């Protein structure tokens, strides 16, 4: 392996720090999401509501697909190796 310049090592370090921050954000965000879904489950159980809501599930799938389409160009660009 070739010896890397300090500037390359610094850039690599910066990218890795950004990834670490994003990982922490994802873990926190998922934790918050699970907290809300658990609360919804308890609320539904206490009020004799069905556990699933097909209309809501269809809406969520559609919304997430739209999000994916919206971000796919950016994701495709970020996955390219120049």
Secondary structure, DSSP 8 states (H G I E B T S, - for coil): -----HHHHHHHHHHHHHHHHHHHHHHHHHHHHHHHHHHHHHHHHHTT--S--HHHHHHHHHHHHHHHHHHHHHHHHHH---
